[in-house]
Amino acid sequence: MKIYLAGPDVFLPDAVEIGRQKAAICARFGLVGLYPLDNAIDLAAPDVSRQIFAGNEAMMDQADAIIANLTSFRGAGADPGTVYELGYMAGRGKFCLAYSNDCAVYADRVRRFVDVTSENGRLVDAQGLTVEDFGLADNLMMIHALELHGCPLVTPAAMPIDVWHDLAAFETCVRMAAARAITT
C-alpha cells in the first residue's frame, strides 16, 4: 500500500528529515510513504509552483491512501494545502487517515487567536461571523470526510511538547493503514 504523506511538515526547517522518518515508519509496517518533497522539482524554473502542484497530484494519484497532518498551522485550523489534498483523495475514493497533535476542539483553538463571544446561542468572532462549534477537532467537512472515507481523526490524549516532531499519532495512523492493507 502506498501512502501519500500530507501536511505542513514540508515547511519545517528539517522537512526532509521528517519525511525520511515518516517514510521509515511506513516501511516498518510494510507500507510505502510518498512524501511531497521527494518530487524532482526545478526550484529555479519560472513555473516552480505549478511543478509542485502537478508533482503532488501525480503522487496522490499513485497512492492508495493519505495520512494528513491536520495539526493547526499558522492559525486555528489545518494547513489549507493539506486540506485540499485530503479532499482530493476523499473525492477519488481513496482511504483517508489524519492526525492532529493539537487535541483542542476547533472553537477553543479559534479563541487563541480572536475574541469569541456568545450571541443568541452561537459563538461569534469580533466581526460577527459564526465560529463553528460542534465540539469537533476541526471543520466538520474534514472530520466527517475522515469518518466516511477512512478512520476518525487521531489525536493524542495531551498535546505533545513538540507538535511538529512528535510522530506518535502519525504512527497510529500508519498502524491503521497497515491493518487495512492486510484485510483488503
C-alpha positions in Angstrom: 0.0 0.0 0.0 1.3 3.4 -1.0 0.5 6.3 1.4 0.7 10.0 0.5 2.1 11.8 3.5 0.4 15.2 3.5 1.0 18.1 5.9 2.7 21.3 6.7 5.7 19.3 7.7 7.2 20.3 4.3 7.6 23.9 5.7 9.7 22.8 8.7 13.5 23.6 8.7 14.2 19.9 8.9 11.4 18.9 6.4 13.5 16.4 4.5 14.5 14.6 7.7 10.9 14.5 8.9 9.9 13.0 5.6 12.6 10.3 5.9 11.4 9.5 9.4 7.8 9.2 8.3 8.7 7.0 5.3 10.8 4.8 7.6 7.8 4.3 9.9 5.7 3.4 6.9 8.3 0.9 5.7 8.5 -0.7 9.2 4.8 -1.7 8.7 5.2 -2.8 5.1 3.9 0.4 3.5 5.4 2.9 1.1 5.4 6.5 2.2 5.2 9.1 -0.6 6.5 12.4 0.7 5.9 15.6 -1.4 9.5 16.7 -1.1 10.6 13.5 -2.9 9.3 15.0 -6.1 12.0 16.1 -8.5 11.3 19.9 -8.9 13.4 22.5 -10.6 13.3 25.2 -8.0 14.7 27.8 -10.4 12.0 27.2 -13.0 9.6 30.1 -13.7 6.6 27.6 -13.1 8.0 26.0 -9.9 4.7 26.3 -8.1 2.9 24.6 -10.9 5.5 21.9 -10.9 5.0 21.3 -7.2 1.2 21.1 -7.7 1.4 18.7 -10.6 4.0 16.6 -8.8 1.9 16.3 -5.7 -1.2 15.4 -7.6 0.6 12.8 -9.6 1.9 11.4 -6.3 -1.6 11.3 -4.8 -2.8 9.6 -8.0 -0.2 6.8 -7.4 -1.2 6.5 -3.7 -3.8 4.1 -2.2 -4.3 6.3 0.8 -3.4 9.5 2.6 -2.2 10.3 6.0 -2.8 14.0 6.6 -1.2 16.1 9.4 -4.1 18.4 10.4 -2.3 20.0 13.3 -3.3 23.6 13.3 -0.9 25.6 11.2 -0.5 29.4 11.2 -3.9 29.8 12.8 -6.8 27.8 14.4 -7.2 25.3 11.5 -5.2 22.9 9.4 -2.9 23.9 6.5 -5.1 24.7 3.5 -2.9 22.8 1.1 -3.2 19.7 3.3 -7.0 20.2 3.4 -7.1 20.3 -0.4 -5.1 17.1 -0.5 -7.4 15.3 1.9 -10.4 16.4 -0.2 -8.7 15.3 -3.4 -8.1 11.9 -2.0 -11.6 11.5 -0.5 -13.1 12.6 -3.8 -11.2 9.8 -5.5 -12.5 7.2 -3.1 -9.1 6.6 -1.5 -8.5 5.6 2.1 -8.2 8.7 4.3 -6.4 8.9 7.6 -5.3 12.0 9.5 -4.0 13.2 12.8 -3.6 16.4 14.8 -1.1 16.9 17.6 -3.3 19.7 18.9 -6.1 17.9 20.8 -8.2 21.1 21.5 -11.6 21.4 19.9 -11.8 23.9 17.0 -13.8 26.6 18.8 -11.2 26.6 21.6 -8.4 27.0 19.1 -10.2 29.9 17.5 -10.3 31.6 20.9 -6.4 31.5 21.0 -6.4 33.9 18.0 -9.5 36.1 18.2 -12.1 37.2 20.7 -15.1 35.0 20.7 -18.4 35.7 22.4 -21.8 34.0 22.6 -24.6 35.8 20.8 -28.1 34.3 20.5 -26.9 30.8 21.2 -24.0 30.8 18.8 -20.3 31.7 19.0 -19.2 34.7 17.0 -15.9 36.5 16.4 -15.3 40.2 16.6 -16.7 40.6 13.0 -19.9 38.9 14.0 -19.1 35.8 12.0 -20.2 32.4 13.4 -17.4 30.2 14.8 -18.1 26.6 14.1 -18.9 25.0 17.4 -19.8 21.3 17.2 -17.3 20.1 19.7 -15.2 18.7 16.8 -11.4 18.9 16.5 -11.6 20.9 13.2 -14.0 21.9 10.5 -16.9 19.4 10.1 -16.1 18.7 6.5 -12.7 17.3 7.3 -13.8 15.4 10.4 -16.8 13.7 8.6 -14.8 13.1 5.4 -12.3 11.1 7.5 -15.2 9.1 9.2 -16.8 8.3 5.8 -13.7 7.7 3.8 -11.3 6.2 6.3 -10.8 6.5 10.0 -11.7 9.1 12.6 -9.1 11.8 13.3 -6.3 10.6 15.6 -5.3 12.9 18.4 -3.1 12.4 21.5 -4.6 12.5 25.0 -2.4 15.6 25.7 -0.7 17.9 23.3 3.0 16.9 22.8 5.7 19.3 23.8 6.9 19.5 20.2 3.8 19.2 17.9 5.9 19.2 14.7 8.3 16.4 15.6 6.2 14.0 17.8 5.2 11.2 15.4 3.2 9.0 17.8 -0.2 10.0 16.3 1.3 9.6 12.9 2.4 6.1 13.7 -1.1 5.3 15.0 -2.4 6.2 11.5 0.3 4.0 9.9 -0.7 1.1 12.0 -4.4 1.6 11.0 -3.3 1.7 7.3 -1.3 -1.4 7.7 -4.2 -3.2 9.3 -6.4 -2.2 6.4 -3.8 -3.4 3.9 -3.8 -6.8 5.5 -7.6 -7.1 5.3 -8.0 -5.9 1.7 
